[in-house]
Amino acid sequence: MEGSEMTNFLMDSFMMFFGHLLSNSSYPVPQRAIGVGSAFEGWSPREEDVVYRVLVPLTPPPSHTFHLEMDTSEQLPGRNFFIRMEPVCTCPREQQDENVLCSLHHPEEEQRRNEEPNFLNTLCTGSYLDVEKTARWFYQLVRASWPALPQSHSWQLVLLPSSRACKFKVTRGRESLTVELLLGVQVGNSDIYVSSQPTEALFTPSTVWPETYAVAEMKFFSLITRQAPPNSWHLKCLHVLARALLGIGFSTYTLKTIVMHLLNTVPLSGWRMTHFRQRLEDAMQYLHGSLEEKRLDHFVVGNRTFPQEILLPPDVKTAEPPNLFHRLAQDPAAHMQAMNECRELGHRLSRMLHDGR
């Protein structure tokens, strides 16, 4: 079984048990995990230490709803949100059970007496869902559920440190699988989520949930693979670019963004093996041009040509695309270093192609 299939099977086992465990509780309920990132898109740069990243959407408890509030302080890059927990009326007017207490209309003291430990005290800071508290709660769920899973009979579970996610490793003999589990809340009915992923900032407040486009990007690659000819090398192209990055300062996300832009403009018939070198050159030219302009537009945000099959909220389509190179525009030394690293990346790719690696 491939690592991505094994991860999906393992996460399905966890979610089934979580659903059983939390069905009658007043806590958020995790939904089926969505595989995202290079391991699920098919271009992992280093198969030997791949991390299988999954996003687990949370739905609110029966007595509450999630209300997303955008952070307008502009202290953090990108689009960031707070998740406010709003009570909803569950008065017995429309229900048979007269013991159901309404969060809106019952005094707090009475509700505290009649309910289990309140998730607002466990997972929230004030009225806002707290990333770090929620991640710790999820660690406890994973630890408590593991012995009940069939995989626990042949695999060993090791929980790994992470403040904004739930990261763990399962091993069986020489086999191992590392999973990073991000928690998220869906934005409307779209393929966009706010998630527990870290931001670029040195410090991110624990009540801040950055908007993530990982599910939309995964669906974009899936759509391209379905539409492309069977012998398309678009994933191979991204794989080679990402492998060449080792020790160079650009993120794999930078090159992924460039390849997505190219996939949006170069016909899919132009990604066969015979066009492989040309596409790599296109990617390097795109990188060089973006560095000269000190601007690389985000691929999803503000992209009016994004495939209609993938659902984006209207404000994501019409927003100004974030500049992934905004730091370079502010820091001349970082910009000069990036130009030098671009040249080094070009030389490295030439050597890899010459050596047939």
Secondary structure as UniProt FT lines:
FT   HELIX           3..22
FT   TURN            23..24
FT   STRAND          29..30
FT   STRAND          34..36
FT   HELIX           38..41
FT   HELIX           47..49
FT   STRAND          51..59
FT   TURN            62..63
FT   STRAND          64..70
FT   STRAND          80..87
FT   HELIX           92..94
FT   TURN            98..99
FT   TURN            103..105
FT   HELIX           108..114
FT   HELIX           119..123
FT   STRAND          124..125
FT   TURN            126..127
FT   STRAND          128..129
FT   HELIX           131..145
FT   HELIX           146..148
FT   HELIX           150..153
FT   STRAND          156..160
FT   STRAND          166..172
FT   TURN            173..174
FT   STRAND          175..186
FT   TURN            188..189
FT   STRAND          193..195
FT   TURN            206..207
FT   STRAND          209..212
FT   HELIX           214..227
FT   TURN            230..231
FT   HELIX           234..244
FT   TURN            245..247
FT   HELIX           252..263
FT   TURN            264..265
FT   HELIX           268..271
FT   HELIX           273..275
FT   HELIX           276..293
FT   TURN            301..302
FT   TURN            304..305
FT   TURN            308..309
FT   HELIX           314..318
FT   TURN            324..325
FT   HELIX           326..330
FT   HELIX           332..355
//
